[in-house]
Amino acid sequence: MSKKMLFIGLWLSLGSCWLMATTLTTNLAEVHLENLPIGGVYDVGQIASMPFWVGYSGEGQITVKIVPLVPGQQELRSGYEPLPDVNWLRLDKETLTINAGEQAPLNLLVSIPYDEKYRGKSYQGIVLIQSVGMPSSGLGIGLGIKGKVFLKIADNLPDKSNLGKKRQSNLARGVIVIPDKVYLDDIPKDRPVDLRSLTGEQIKILNATEEPVKITGSIVEPEKFGIVYPGEYQRLTDQTTIKVFPEKMTIKPDGVKNLNVRVHLPKDIPGSKFFGVIKLRIESKKLEIDKFVNVYITTK
């Protein structure tokens, strides 16, 4: 897919919403997609080569819900019609739980039915990101951010033979990584430990597409990918202190494989709270995307 079809505006100062003394922010503030053929499913973050996120600066923990909406007439921008169906917008999660000072990843998919009546049209949708109760209280409904999605549909017809319903469904499901946050608590220094031995669990990667995918895991600097972490944590990027294994794997269609995390902190490393980011590079004939897992570590 050519990136020429895409114009996308991302500003960190946009998409913010004050909730008393707390703030919700997102870089999914205003998205423009152009020249989209009918019958396709489009991963917006993949096209933009940038993960979307929802951030929270405040105290405690907050839960937000993410809801696609069809805009009312008063919300429409000139030259655009409301989405014919709210199901054109799909999100990988309906709710997010975010700790203070953190950002949670969010994937947005656009699915356009194969119907010639949509050719050459321009549509607008909304993604509502709304707090459920005030932070740590579980009471009431807070304010929300409304991200705007603007779609311009191509006038030309695509090759219908490549746009079967099954392919669309599987592409929308994509590759699923569970969980996107890992907590390793009270680990010792100067001794290697791993997620499986500590918790009995591992990171699961499900390939819900129709073709094999290659996974490459690595530890990266969070700042390079717009990932914010709590200020009291020290980031770990040295492969000798935090590592994923296996680093490379291939997963068959509808297959599942596990990924482990090993941590070996030096005895003399200062501090007791550490943070690392695992980047999973996912590649196939149709996909080339990155997904991220945040690792939170505390020591005894």
C-alpha positions as CSV (number, residue, x, y, z in Angstrom):
1,M,0.0,0.0,0.0
2,S,1.5,3.3,-1.0
3,K,1.9,5.9,1.7
4,K,0.9,8.5,-0.9
5,M,-2.7,7.7,-0.1
6,L,-2.2,9.0,3.5
7,F,-2.1,12.4,5.1
8,I,-2.1,12.1,8.8
9,G,-1.8,14.9,11.4
10,L,-0.5,14.0,14.8
11,W,0.2,16.6,17.5
12,L,1.0,15.8,21.1
13,S,-0.8,18.9,22.2
14,L,-4.0,18.0,20.5
15,G,-6.6,15.6,21.8
16,S,-6.3,16.5,25.4
17,C,-9.1,16.7,28.0
18,W,-9.0,18.0,31.5
19,L,-10.7,15.9,34.2
20,M,-10.5,18.0,37.4
21,A,-6.7,17.8,38.2
22,T,-6.1,15.0,35.7
23,T,-5.5,14.9,32.0
24,L,-6.3,12.4,29.2
25,T,-4.2,12.8,26.0
26,T,-4.0,11.0,22.7
27,N,-2.1,11.4,19.4
28,L,-5.2,10.0,17.6
29,A,-6.6,13.6,17.4
30,E,-7.3,14.0,13.7
31,V,-6.6,11.4,11.0
32,H,-6.9,11.9,7.2
33,L,-6.9,9.0,4.8
34,E,-7.2,9.5,1.1
35,N,-7.5,7.4,-2.1
36,L,-8.8,4.3,-0.2
37,P,-10.1,1.6,-2.6
38,I,-13.5,0.1,-1.7
39,G,-13.4,-3.4,-0.2
40,G,-10.2,-3.0,1.8
41,V,-9.2,-3.1,5.5
42,Y,-6.6,-0.6,6.5
43,D,-4.4,-0.5,9.6
44,V,-4.0,3.2,10.2
45,G,-1.1,2.9,12.6
46,Q,0.7,0.6,10.2
47,I,0.3,3.1,7.3
48,A,1.5,6.0,9.5
49,S,4.4,3.9,10.9
50,M,3.5,5.3,14.3
51,P,1.6,3.6,17.1
52,F,-1.4,5.4,18.5
53,W,-1.8,5.8,22.2
54,V,-3.9,7.2,25.0
55,G,-2.0,8.8,27.9
56,Y,-3.0,9.7,31.4
57,S,-1.2,12.2,33.7
58,G,-2.6,12.3,37.2
59,E,-2.7,10.1,40.2
60,G,-3.6,6.5,40.7
61,Q,-5.2,4.6,37.8
62,I,-7.9,5.4,35.2
63,T,-10.1,3.2,33.0
64,V,-11.2,4.6,29.6
65,K,-13.6,3.2,27.0
66,I,-13.1,3.7,23.3
67,V,-16.2,3.9,21.2
68,P,-16.5,4.5,17.4
69,L,-19.3,7.0,16.5
70,V,-21.1,8.4,13.5
71,P,-21.0,12.2,13.8
72,G,-24.1,14.3,14.0
73,Q,-24.7,17.0,11.4
74,Q,-23.4,19.7,13.7
75,E,-20.1,17.9,14.0
76,L,-19.5,17.4,10.2
77,R,-16.8,19.2,8.4
78,S,-17.7,20.8,5.1
79,G,-17.4,18.4,2.2
80,Y,-17.8,15.2,4.3
81,E,-20.8,12.9,4.9
82,P,-21.3,10.9,8.1
83,L,-20.0,7.3,8.0
84,P,-22.6,5.0,6.5
85,D,-22.0,2.5,9.2
86,V,-20.1,2.8,12.5
87,N,-18.6,-0.6,11.8
88,W,-16.3,1.0,9.3
89,L,-14.1,1.9,12.3
90,R,-12.7,-0.9,14.4
91,L,-10.5,-0.8,17.5
92,D,-8.5,-3.6,19.0
93,K,-9.7,-2.8,22.5
94,E,-12.9,-1.4,23.9
95,T,-11.4,-0.4,27.3
96,L,-8.0,0.6,28.5
97,T,-6.7,0.8,32.1
98,I,-3.8,3.3,32.4
99,N,-1.6,4.1,35.3
100,A,-0.5,7.6,36.1
101,G,2.2,8.9,33.8
102,E,1.7,6.1,31.3
103,Q,0.5,5.6,27.7
104,A,-1.5,2.7,26.5
105,P,-1.3,1.6,22.8
106,L,-4.4,1.6,20.6
107,N,-4.9,0.2,17.1
108,L,-7.4,1.7,14.7
109,L,-8.6,-0.2,11.6
110,V,-10.8,1.2,8.8
111,S,-12.9,-1.4,6.9
112,I,-14.7,-0.3,3.7
113,P,-17.3,-2.6,2.1
114,Y,-17.0,-3.5,-1.5
115,D,-19.9,-1.4,-2.9
116,E,-19.5,0.9,-5.9
117,K,-21.9,3.5,-4.4
118,Y,-19.0,4.5,-2.0
119,R,-16.6,5.4,-4.9
120,G,-15.4,9.0,-4.8
121,K,-17.2,9.8,-1.6
122,S,-15.8,11.6,1.5
123,Y,-16.8,10.4,5.0
124,Q,-16.2,11.5,8.6
125,G,-16.2,9.3,11.7
126,I,-15.4,9.9,15.4
127,V,-13.5,7.8,18.0
128,L,-14.6,8.8,21.5
129,I,-12.1,8.1,24.3
130,Q,-14.0,8.6,27.5
131,S,-13.1,8.0,31.2
132,V,-15.2,5.6,33.2
133,G,-15.5,7.2,36.5
134,M,-13.0,9.5,38.0
135,P,-9.5,8.2,38.6
136,S,-9.4,5.3,41.1
137,S,-13.0,6.0,42.2
138,G,-15.1,3.9,39.9
139,L,-17.9,6.4,40.1
140,G,-19.7,8.3,37.3
141,I,-18.7,9.2,33.8
142,G,-15.9,11.6,33.1
143,L,-15.3,13.8,30.1
144,G,-13.9,12.5,26.8
145,I,-11.7,13.2,23.8
146,K,-13.2,13.0,20.4
147,G,-10.7,11.9,17.7
148,K,-11.8,12.7,14.2
149,V,-11.3,10.4,11.2
150,F,-11.6,11.7,7.7
151,L,-11.8,9.2,4.8
152,K,-11.7,9.9,1.0
153,I,-12.7,6.9,-1.0
154,A,-10.9,6.2,-4.3
155,D,-12.9,6.6,-7.5
156,N,-11.2,3.6,-9.3
157,L,-12.2,0.0,-8.8
158,P,-9.8,-2.4,-7.1
159,D,-9.3,-6.1,-8.2
160,K,-12.3,-7.7,-6.5
161,S,-10.7,-11.2,-6.6
162,N,-8.2,-10.1,-3.9
163,L,-10.9,-8.8,-1.5
164,G,-12.8,-11.8,-0.3
165,K,-14.7,-11.6,3.0
166,K,-12.5,-14.1,4.7
167,R,-9.3,-12.2,3.8
168,Q,-10.8,-9.0,5.1
169,S,-11.9,-10.6,8.3
170,N,-8.5,-12.2,9.0
171,L,-6.6,-9.0,8.1
172,A,-8.7,-7.1,10.5
173,R,-7.9,-9.6,13.3
174,G,-4.2,-9.5,12.4
175,V,-1.5,-10.6,14.9
176,I,-2.6,-10.4,18.5
177,V,-0.1,-10.0,21.4
178,I,-1.3,-10.7,25.0
179,P,-0.5,-9.1,27.4
180,D,0.8,-5.6,26.4
181,K,2.1,-5.1,29.9
182,V,4.3,-7.4,32.0
183,Y,5.0,-6.9,35.7
184,L,8.1,-8.5,37.4
185,D,7.9,-7.7,41.1
186,D,10.4,-8.2,43.9
187,I,13.1,-9.8,41.8
188,P,16.7,-10.1,43.1
189,K,19.7,-8.3,41.7
190,D,22.8,-10.1,40.5
191,R,20.8,-13.2,39.5
192,P,19.0,-13.9,36.2
193,V,15.2,-14.4,36.4
194,D,12.5,-14.9,33.7
195,L,8.8,-14.3,33.3
196,R,7.9,-18.0,33.0
197,S,9.8,-19.1,36.1
198,L,8.4,-16.3,38.2
199,T,4.8,-16.3,37.1
200,G,4.2,-19.4,35.1
201,E,3.0,-17.2,32.3
202,Q,4.6,-16.0,29.0
203,I,3.7,-13.5,26.3
204,K,1.4,-15.2,23.8
205,I,1.4,-14.2,20.1
206,L,-1.5,-15.4,18.0
207,N,-1.3,-15.3,14.2
208,A,-4.9,-14.8,13.1
209,T,-4.1,-14.1,9.4
210,E,-4.0,-16.6,6.5
211,E,-0.3,-16.6,6.0
212,P,2.9,-17.3,8.1
213,V,4.3,-14.3,10.0
214,K,7.9,-13.7,11.1
215,I,8.4,-12.2,14.6
216,T,11.6,-10.5,15.6
217,G,11.8,-9.3,19.3
218,S,14.1,-6.7,20.6
219,I,14.6,-4.2,23.5
220,V,14.3,-0.6,22.3
221,E,14.5,2.9,23.7
222,P,10.9,4.0,24.5
223,E,11.4,7.6,23.5
224,K,12.1,6.7,19.9
225,F,8.6,5.3,19.6
226,G,6.6,7.9,21.6
227,I,6.3,5.7,24.7
228,V,6.2,7.5,28.0
229,Y,6.9,5.7,31.3
230,P,6.5,6.8,35.0
231,G,9.3,9.2,36.1
232,E,10.2,7.0,39.1
233,Y,11.3,4.2,36.8
234,Q,14.7,3.8,35.1
235,R,14.6,2.6,31.6
236,L,16.5,-0.5,30.6
237,T,17.8,-0.9,27.0
238,D,20.9,-3.0,27.5
239,Q,20.4,-6.5,26.1
240,T,22.6,-7.8,29.0
241,T,20.0,-6.6,31.6
242,I,16.8,-7.4,29.7
243,K,16.2,-9.8,26.8
244,V,13.4,-11.6,25.0
245,F,13.8,-15.2,23.9
246,P,13.5,-16.6,21.4
247,E,14.4,-13.4,19.5
248,K,13.1,-14.8,16.2
249,M,10.2,-17.1,15.4
250,T,7.8,-18.0,12.6
251,I,4.1,-18.6,13.4
252,K,1.8,-20.5,11.0
253,P,-1.7,-19.2,10.2
254,D,-4.0,-19.5,13.3
255,G,-0.9,-20.6,15.3
256,V,0.2,-19.5,18.8
257,K,3.7,-19.2,20.2
258,N,5.1,-18.0,23.5
259,L,7.8,-15.4,24.2
260,N,9.7,-15.2,27.4
261,V,11.5,-12.3,29.1
262,R,14.7,-12.6,31.0
263,V,16.1,-9.9,33.4
264,H,19.5,-9.9,34.9
265,L,20.2,-6.7,36.9
266,P,23.8,-6.0,38.1
267,K,24.3,-6.1,41.8
268,D,25.5,-2.5,41.9
269,I,22.8,-1.0,39.7
270,P,21.1,1.9,41.7
271,G,17.4,2.1,42.2
272,S,14.6,-0.3,42.7
273,K,12.2,0.4,39.8
274,F,13.0,-0.3,36.2
275,F,11.2,-0.1,32.8
276,G,11.8,-1.8,29.5
277,V,10.1,-1.9,26.1
278,I,9.9,-5.0,23.9
279,K,9.3,-4.3,20.2
280,L,7.9,-7.1,18.2
281,R,8.5,-6.7,14.5
282,I,5.8,-8.6,12.6
283,E,6.4,-9.3,8.9
284,S,4.6,-11.3,6.2
285,K,3.7,-10.8,2.5
286,K,0.9,-8.4,3.5
287,L,1.9,-7.1,6.9
288,E,4.9,-5.1,8.2
289,I,4.0,-3.7,11.6
290,D,5.4,-3.2,15.1
291,K,3.7,-4.0,18.4
292,F,5.0,-3.2,21.9
293,V,5.0,-4.8,25.3
294,N,5.9,-2.7,28.4
295,V,7.9,-4.4,31.2
296,Y,7.7,-3.0,34.7
297,I,10.3,-4.3,37.2
298,T,10.7,-3.8,40.9
299,T,13.5,-5.3,43.1
300,K,13.6,-6.6,46.6
